[in-house]
Amino acid sequence: MIRGRWRNWTAQLRKTGGLLLIVVTAAVISAILTDRIGEQNHVEKTRQHLEALATELDNRFFIQTQRDLRAVATLPVIQQTAVGQLPKNNPEALAAMQVARDASDSVLVYLLNRNGTTVAGTPYNGGKSLVGNNYAFRPYFKRVVEKGELTFYPAQGVT
């Protein structure tokens, strides 16, 4: 009789032990998955936060660059060069534009007249110049002509 009870008890223990093992395994797997999902959510939230910070920095840099370029655009030497009162590519205008180029970390800066023709520009690629080229087709030039607002426009060159 003791042996019968022992067998029933060990059989019951095996069934419940197996069930317990399944439950414990499921709990461990669930904990691991929950941890991984939480980690992925954290990584995604961190990525989104970093992207927002990068956008904010870009916007601040862009705003500051616009202010700097606006200040250069109001210089009499720049305005006089643009309207033809001073010669094309005169040294004073080029010096101001060089400062703007360096401050904005641009490859080149150029000045257009009312027709969209370049009247001054910082040299690029070993001394090349855009003076004489017309960029009236560019969206930034059209915006200036239509709305009269100063514009900063990063573009890939066509010349």
Contacts in CASP RR format, 6 or more apart in sequence:
PFRMAT RR
TARGET T0000
AUTHOR 0000-0000-0000
METHOD contacts of the structure
MODEL  1
MIRGRWRNWTAQLRKTGGLLLIVVTAAVISAILTDRIGEQNHVEKTRQHL
EALATELDNRFFIQTQRDLRAVATLPVIQQTAVGQLPKNNPEALAAMQVA
RDASDSVLVYLLNRNGTTVAGTPYNGGKSLVGNNYAFRPYFKRVVEKGEL
TFYPAQGVT
62 152 0 8 1.000
65 103 0 8 1.000
65 104 0 8 1.000
65 152 0 8 1.000
66 150 0 8 1.000
66 152 0 8 1.000
68 100 0 8 1.000
68 103 0 8 1.000
68 104 0 8 1.000
69 100 0 8 1.000
69 104 0 8 1.000
69 109 0 8 1.000
69 150 0 8 1.000
69 152 0 8 1.000
70 150 0 8 1.000
72 78 0 8 1.000
72 96 0 8 1.000
72 97 0 8 1.000
72 99 0 8 1.000
72 100 0 8 1.000
73 79 0 8 1.000
73 150 0 8 1.000
75 96 0 8 1.000
77 86 0 8 1.000
77 90 0 8 1.000
77 92 0 8 1.000
77 93 0 8 1.000
77 96 0 8 1.000
78 93 0 8 1.000
78 96 0 8 1.000
78 97 0 8 1.000
78 111 0 8 1.000
80 86 0 8 1.000
81 87 0 8 1.000
81 88 0 8 1.000
81 90 0 8 1.000
81 93 0 8 1.000
81 111 0 8 1.000
81 119 0 8 1.000
81 120 0 8 1.000
82 111 0 8 1.000
82 112 0 8 1.000
82 113 0 8 1.000
82 114 0 8 1.000
82 119 0 8 1.000
83 113 0 8 1.000
83 114 0 8 1.000
84 113 0 8 1.000
84 119 0 8 1.000
86 92 0 8 1.000
86 93 0 8 1.000
88 119 0 8 1.000
88 120 0 8 1.000
88 131 0 8 1.000
88 132 0 8 1.000
89 119 0 8 1.000
89 120 0 8 1.000
89 121 0 8 1.000
89 129 0 8 1.000
89 131 0 8 1.000
90 120 0 8 1.000
93 111 0 8 1.000
93 120 0 8 1.000
94 120 0 8 1.000
94 121 0 8 1.000
94 122 0 8 1.000
97 109 0 8 1.000
97 110 0 8 1.000
97 111 0 8 1.000
97 120 0 8 1.000
97 121 0 8 1.000
97 122 0 8 1.000
98 109 0 8 1.000
98 122 0 8 1.000
100 106 0 8 1.000
100 109 0 8 1.000
101 107 0 8 1.000
101 108 0 8 1.000
101 109 0 8 1.000
101 122 0 8 1.000
107 124 0 8 1.000
108 121 0 8 1.000
108 122 0 8 1.000
108 123 0 8 1.000
108 124 0 8 1.000
108 130 0 8 1.000
109 121 0 8 1.000
109 122 0 8 1.000
110 118 0 8 1.000
110 120 0 8 1.000
110 121 0 8 1.000
110 122 0 8 1.000
110 130 0 8 1.000
110 131 0 8 1.000
111 118 0 8 1.000
111 119 0 8 1.000
111 120 0 8 1.000
111 121 0 8 1.000
112 118 0 8 1.000
112 119 0 8 1.000
112 135 0 8 1.000
112 141 0 8 1.000
113 119 0 8 1.000
114 145 0 8 1.000
115 134 0 8 1.000
115 136 0 8 1.000
116 134 0 8 1.000
116 135 0 8 1.000
116 136 0 8 1.000
116 141 0 8 1.000
117 132 0 8 1.000
117 133 0 8 1.000
117 134 0 8 1.000
117 135 0 8 1.000
117 136 0 8 1.000
118 130 0 8 1.000
118 131 0 8 1.000
118 132 0 8 1.000
118 133 0 8 1.000
118 134 0 8 1.000
118 135 0 8 1.000
119 131 0 8 1.000
119 132 0 8 1.000
120 131 0 8 1.000
121 129 0 8 1.000
121 130 0 8 1.000
121 131 0 8 1.000
123 129 0 8 1.000
124 130 0 8 1.000
130 159 0 8 1.000
133 159 0 8 1.000
135 141 0 8 1.000
136 142 0 8 1.000
138 153 0 8 1.000
138 155 0 8 1.000
139 153 0 8 1.000
140 151 0 8 1.000
140 152 0 8 1.000
140 153 0 8 1.000
140 155 0 8 1.000
143 149 0 8 1.000
143 151 0 8 1.000
144 150 0 8 1.000
144 151 0 8 1.000
END
